């Protein structure tokens, strides 16, 4: 009896050691993906920041109109494309794990076709922006200038419809370094092109939009040539075929809920900024909440890298039929996100009295930001968790569940709480941001419960069935 107990204890110790070794290996794998992916996301975010900085030195009208144009084009166009491209994180990631390499090129081509088809309706919205903005109380002159800026961003929209699938194509194969080098080169080009077009050639704010469009297409060209001629993509080369058209319906089934999942959170934050304009002293409230949103967006560039790593590793392991490895990938990603969130939120909290000085020199604004800092820290922590959990959802292929979670968390809980606290209870801007924090907390909690109770063996089986079903269909069509 004693011998059996000792054998059982030894077995448990061996299993624990094995799990720790597996966990450490997974941390290294995800770190290799997450670290450069964070840098890529930051560099891409800096493109729009450079555009704002260049225009900000012209005049107040230019800055106001460009700020509105960038916000609206992000909400109605670029975020939509980015969200829909998330469907590839399931399809390409699982196909790569299952060693169905030729499918990656097919799926990527399918996504490009689908997103290009989405662009014309978005363009119509941008073309009539000067008619729509005054309907929500915006100044007609600012609306007209915003519309002109948006028109010059239309080429960038079509470029993004190709770029977004390309980046997911690279990401699903854990080939992040080419994107890192390209992103850095594009940022240098964008800075020089913006300065030349805005100031040297005297194109003003429109020159900034033209530079952004040129930078987007140059990025597409660099990644496209690398994907076409690099030996790293020999097995997964992007090719146009009949199968690319046949998979459009399947892509949309994953892409639409993926876009909803991304956009619902984004739109809720934009609504909070709009609501702040209805508060007493709207100038102060809007300025402070805009600073909070800017900090949150900057942090998202960090957490997105960890979410991308989680999506890639989970989808690869599910496609390969390794449910336990997928489970460990989730655990490692959550561990990394908690560490990242703790570091960032602690730093922000201790810098709360000087944080506002990075955005404003007005004492009233700086003091208000210091009051909001603890809430920003909570928001940062929740956003880190949800970025990874959303990445797990994309890698697993249950974006539709994530879409329902976001709808309930922000529109049934977060925004109503924000309105009640902000207006009837007179918490003002602080109350509005508390609503966003509550929504994020509900979102993260629900996604955590869903992930915690996920049957990974069933998920792996579903991933294999999806891939095998497509293979059978293609074989039948070939005959």
N, C-alpha and C positions, 0 to 999 in steps of 0.2 A: 504493500500500500504506500509506504513511504517512498519507495522507488518510483511508483507511478506519479506521485505528487511532484517529485523532483524533476521527472521527465516533462511533466506538464509545465512547470515553472520555466525550465530551460527552453521549452518550445515557445512560450510566451515571450521570453527575453530575446530569442532569435528573431521572432516575428517583429518585435519592436525595433530591434536593430535594423532589420531589413526595411521596415517602413521609414525609419529615419534616413537611411542611405538613399532610398527612393525619393523622399521628400527633398533632401539636399540637392540631388541631381535635378529634380524638377525646378527648384528655385533657380539653379544656374541656367537652365534652359529658358525659363521665363525672363530672367534678368537679361539674357543675351538679346531677347526680342524687345523687352520693355524699354531698356535704356536708350538704344538708338531711335526707337519709335517715339519716345518722349521728345527727343531732339528734333525729329522730323516734324512733329506736330507743332512745336514751338516755332520752328523756322517758317512753317506754312502760315501760322497765325501772324507772324511778324510782317508778312506781305501786306495785309490790310492795315496793320498799325503804321507801317511806313507811308502808305497812301494817306492816312489821316494826318500824320505829322507834316507831310509835304504840303497838303492843302491848308493845314492849320495856320501856316505862316502867310496866307494870302489875305483873307478878310473873314469877318464873322459870318457873312452870308454863305461863303464857300464852305466853311467848316460845318455850319448847321445843315446845309443841303446835302453835303457828302455824308455826314453822320446818319441822317435819315435814310439816304439812299442805300448805304451799306447795311444798315439794320434791316430794311425791307427786302433787299435783294438776298440777304442771308436767310431771312425767315421764309420767303416765298420761293426761293430758287436753290441756292447753294446747300442749305441744310436739308432740303428735300432730296437732292441728288445724293448727298452724303448718306442720308438715312436709307435710301433705297439700295445703295451700293452695299449696305450691310447684309443683304441677302446672299451676296457672294461669300461672306464669311462662313456661312453654313455650307453652301454648295462646293466651293473651291477647297475649303479646309477639310471637309469630310472626304472629298474625292482624292485629295493628296494623301490623306492618311490611309485610304483604301488602295493606294498605288494605281488609281485610274487616272494617270497623268494627263492623257489626251483630253479628258473632260475639263481640265482647268482652262485650257485655251478656248474650248467651246463655250463654257459658262461665261467667261470674261467677254467674249464677243457678243453673247446674248445680252449681257448687262449693258454693253455699249449701245447696242441697237435700241434697247428699251429706254435708256435714259435720253438718248438723242430725240426719240419720239416724244418725250415728255417736255422738251425745251420750248417748242412753238407756243403752247398755251401759256407758259410762264412769260415768254416774251411779250405776248399780248397784254398781260397784266402790267408789265413794266412800261410798255408804250403809252398806256393810258393812266399812268401813275399821277400825272398832273391834274387829271379829272377826279381821281379817287381820293387823294389826300385832303383836299379842301372839305370833302364830305365829313371827315372826322375832325375838323377844326384846325387843320394845318394852314399856315400862311400860303396864299397862292403863289407868291414869288419863290418861296423856298420849295414849294411843290414842283414848280416848273424847272428849277435848277436841279432838283433831285431826279426828275425824269430824264433830263439831258445826260446826267452822270450815269444813270441806269442803262440808257441806250448804248453807251460805249462799253458797258459791261456784258452786253449780249454775246459778243465773241467768247468772252471768258466763261459764260454759262455753257456754251456748246463744248468748249475745251474741257470744262469740269465734267461733262457727261462722259468723256473718254478717260479723263485723269482719275476719277474716283474708282471706277472698276480696275484700272491699272494698278493703283496702290493696293487694293485688296488682293489682286493677283500676286503681287510681290509679297504681301504680308502673309498670305496663306502658306507660302513656301518658306517663311522665315528668312527671306532675303531682304533685309532692311537696309543694309549698308549702301547699296546703290541709290536708294531713296534719300538717305542721309546726305550723300555727296551731292546728288542732284539738287536737293532742297537748299543746301548752302550756296551752290553756284547760282541758283535762281534768285535767292535773296540778294546777292551781290549785284546781279543783273538788274533786278527790280529797283534797287536804290539808285543806281546810275541812270536807268531809263526814266524813272520818275523825275529825278532832278533835271535831266535834259529836257524832257517834254514839258514839265510844269514851268520851269524858270528860263532855260536857255532858248527854247522855241516859243515860249509865251503862250502855251495852250491852256494854262491855268488848271482848274479842277478836272476838266475833261482829259488833260494830259495824264493825270493820275490814273484814271479809269483805263485809258489806252495802254499805259504801262502795265497795269494789272492783267489785261487781256493778253498782251504780248508775253508776259511772264508765264501765264497759265499754259499757253500753247508751246512755249519753249520747254516747259516742264514735261508736257505730253510728248514732245519730240525726243527729249533725252531718254525718258523711261521707255518710250516706244522702240527706239533704236536698240536700246540695251536688251529689251525683251525679244526683239527679232533676231539679234545676232550673237548674244551671249551664249556660251556653252552651258551655263547654269540652267537655261530654259529649254534645253534640247528636247526633253521628254514632254514638256508642257506648252510647246509653242502655240501662240494665238493664231488661229486660222478661221477664216469665214467659211461656213458650210451650211447645208440645209438644216443640220442639227441645231445650229445657232438660232434659227427661226423657230424650230419646234419647241425649244426650251423656254420661249418667252413667257408662256403662261405659267410655267412652274416657277420661273424667276419672280414674276409679279406676286405669286402667292406668298413668297417669303419677303419680297422687297417692300410691299405696301405696309404690312404690320411693322417691319423694321423702320420704315420712314415715320410711321405714326409714333412709334416708341421714342424716336429721337426728337421729333418736332413738338410733341405735346409738352415736354419739359421746357424746351426752348421758348415756345409760344407763351407759356404761363409766366415766364420771367419777363418777357416783353410786355405782357398785359399788366404786370405789377408796375412797370415803369410808366405806362400810360395812366394807370389809376393814381399814381403819385401826383400827377398833374392836376388832380381834382381836390387835393388836400389844401388846407391853409398854408400859406407860404410855399407854393408849389416849386418855386425856383430852388429853394434849399432842399426840399424833400426829393425832388427829381435828381438833383446833383448828387446827393448822398447815395440814393439807391442805384444810380448809374455807376458810381464808384464801387459799390458792393457787387454789382453785376459784372463789372470789369475784372475785379479781383477773382470772382467765381469763375469767369471765363478763362482767365490766365491759369488758374489752378486746373481747369478741365484739360488744358494741354498736357499736364502731367499725368492726371488720372487716366486719360484716354490711352496712353501708352500701355498702362497696366491692363486696361480692358482689352486692348488689341492682343496682348500676349495671352490673356486668358482665353479669348475667342479662338486664337490660332491653335493653342495647345489642346484645348478641349475638343475642337472639331477634328484635329488630326488623329487624336487617340480614339474618338468615337468611330471615325471612318476606318481606322485600323482594327476595330473590334476589341479595344482594350478598355473596358468600363472602369476597372480599378485605377488604371493610369489616368483616366479622365477625372476620377474623383480626387486623386492626389493633385492633379493640375489645378482644380478648383481650390483646394485647401492652400496650396502654395500661393496662388494669386491673391486670395483673401489675406493671407499673412503679409504679403508685400504691400497690399493696399492699406492695411491698418498701420504699418510702419510709416508709409509715406504720408498718410493722413495725420498721424500723430506729430510727425516732424513739422509739416506745413502749418497745422493749426496752432501748435505750440509757439512757433516762430511768429505767426501773425498776432497771437495774443500778447506776447511780450513786446511787440513793436506797435501795439495799438495806439499809443499816444503820438507816434510820428508817422503812422501809416497814411493818414490823410494828407500829409504834406507832400507826398509823391504825386498827388492829383490836384491839390489846391493850396493856395497861400492864405485863404480866408479862415480866420480862427473859428468861426461858427461851424464851418464845414468840417474842419479838422477835429473839433471836439465831438461833433455828431458821429463822425466815423469811429472815434474811440469808443463811443457808447455802443455802436453797432458791432464792434469787433468780436465780442463773444458769440454773437449770432452768426457772424461770418465764419468763425471757427467751426461751429456746429454744422453749418452748411457745407463747408469744405470736407468735414469728416464723412457726412452722409453721401456727398457726391463721389468720394473715393470708393466707398462701398458699392454704390449703384453702378459706377463705371465698370467695375469688375463683374458684378452680377449681370449687368446688361451684356457684357462680352460673353459670359457663360451662356446666356439665353441665345445670342446669335450663333455661337459655336454649336449649340445643341439643336437649333432649329425651332425653338418655341418662341419666336418673336411675337406671335399673336398673343401669347399670355402676357408678355412684357407690355404690349400695347394696352391691354385691358387694365393692367396694374397701374400704368402711368395715367390713364384716363381717370381711374378712381382716385388715385393718390392726389393728383393736382387739381382736378376739376370738380370732384365731389367732396374733397376734404381741404386741400391746400388753399385754393382760391376763396372758397366761402369763409374759411377761418381768417384769411387775410383781410377780406372786406369787413367782416364783423369787428376784428381788432383795430383795423385802420380807421374806420369811420364811426360807427355807433359807440365803441369803447374808447375812441380818441387816442389810440396808441400811435396813430399817424404812420409815418414811414417805417417805424420800428414794428408796428403791428403787421404791415404788409409783408415785411421780410420774414417775420415769424411764421406767417402763412406758408411761405415758400419752404422754410425749414421743416415745418410740420408735414408738408407734402412730401419732401425728400425723405423724412424719417419713415413715413408710411410706405413709400415706394421701396426703400431699402429693406424694411422689415418684411414686407410681402415677398419680395424677390428672394430674400434670405430663406424664408420658410419654404418657398417653392423649390429652391436649389437644395436645401437640406433634406427634403423628402423625395427628391428625384431618384427614380430607379435607373441607375446608370447602365445596368445590364440591358434594360429595355431600350434605353436611348441608343446604345451601341447597335442593338438589333435593328432598330428603326433606320439608323443611318445606313447599315449594310443593305437593308431591304430597299431603301430608296435608290441606292447606287446600282444594285443588281437588277431592279425593275427597269431602270433606264437602259441598262446594258441589253436586257432581253428585248426591249422595244426597238432598240437600234439594230439588233441582229435580225429581227423580223422584217424591219424596213429594208435592210440590206438584201434579204432574200426576195 
